[in-house]
């Protein structure tokens, strides 16, 4: 059985979701396709997609910031697109930033643990989009732990 990543399905099956749209992307170095091409780069290169803003979690868009270090806003060197830090003074996109976006995509690999900061980056991004009326699309990926076996402490329901 072959697995298709959400970032590949977007281009193969779901292009109408982003065609002729102003697109934002929350991503990092794990947001790559099966050929290890960054989703940010693929969106930027597509002629029918306008990638207008990147949002980076802990470690930044390209994963080059150290653990726990505040990441500053910048311009992504590969795409020239503004890259907003969600690991500094704020943890979610602002209403002004979302007003410039028609759809916000999320493409970060999960590691299957609750304390992972990227899970909260996704949750806070969803909340901000819900408040602003901006669609939020998760470009899903398989859970590297399999998602079947439960280990460790369980949450109290």
N, C-alpha and C positions, 0 to 999 in steps of 0.2 A: 504494500500500500504506500503510495507517495503522499507526502504532506505538502499542502500548498500554504504558504505563509500569507497572512492578511495583506501585507504590502505588495505581494504579487497578484493576489486576487483583485486588489483595487484596480490595477492596470488591465488585467485580463477580463474581469467580469463586471466591475462596478465603476468604470470610468465616468458614467453619467453623474455620479455623486460629486465629482470634482471638476468635470469639464466646464470650462468657462466660469469657474468660481475663484474667488479670492481665498486661498487655502493657507491655514496655519498648521504647524506640525510640532507636537511635543515629541522629542526624540533624544537619543544619545547614540553612543557607539554601537549599541546592540541592535539598533534599527537598521538592519541590512536584509537584503534578499538572499536567495540561495547561492548567488554568485559573489556574496559579500559586498555588494554595491549599496551604499547608503540610501535609504528612502528619501532623505532630503535631496540628495544629488539627483535621484531618479525623477522626483517631482519637479525640481528646478529645470531639468533638461526636457521635460515633456512639453510639446508645443501648445497643447490645449489646457495647460494648468498654469495658474498664476500663483506661485508660492510667494506669499507676501511677508510671512513672519515665522521664525523658528522660536521654540521655547525649549530651554534646557533645564533638566533637573540637576541634582547633585552630580558633580563631575563634568557638567557642561554638555553641549551639543555633540562634541566629538570625543568625549570621555577623557580629556587630557588634564582635568583639574584633580588635585589630590583630595583624599577623603576629608570631609568636614570643612573644607575651605569654601568660603563664600565665593560664588561665581558672579562676575560682573556682566552686565549687558555688553554686547559687542556686535560686530558684523561678522558673519560666518565667512571665513576666508575663501572657502571653495565655491560658494554660491553668490556671495555678495548680499545675502538676505540678512536683515536685522535679526539678531539672536538675543532673545530676552531671557534673563536668568530667572528661574523659579526656585533658586536655592541661594537666597540672600535675604534681603529685607522683606521680600514678599514670596509667597509660595503658590500663587495662582495668577493667571492672566487678568489684567485689569479690564474694566468695562470699556475704556477707550481703545485698548488693543483689540478687543473682541469686536468692536464696532467696525473695524477695518477688515474683518474676516467673515466669509460666508459659511465656512465649515472648518472645524478644528479636528485634525487627525491626531491619534496617539499611536506611536510605534516604539515600544520599549519591551525587551524580553523580560519576563518575570523570572524569578528564581524559586518561587514556591514557598516563601517565608513571610510571616506577617510583619516583621520589623523592617522590611525592605523599604527604603524611602520612596522608590519609584511608584509603589502602589498608592501612596498618599499623594504624589504628584498627579496621578491619574484621577483620583477621587476629587481632589480640589479643582482640577481642570474641569471635570464634569459639573461640579457645583457652579463654577463661574459661568460655564456655557448655558446651563439651565436658567440661571438668573438673567443672562443676556439674550436668551432665545436663539443661541447659535448651536446648530447640530454638532454633536461630538461623536466621532467614529473611531472605534478601537480597531486597529489593524492587528488582529489577534495572532498569537503564536502558540505552539504547543508548550505545555508545562514541562520543563526539563526533568522534573521529578516523577512524571508519569500521571499524577493527579488521581491515582487509585488508592495507594496505600497511605493510611493516616498514621503519623508518628508524632511523638512529643506530647506536650501538654495540650489539652483541648480547652477551648473557650467555654466558659459557663454560659449556657443559653439564657 
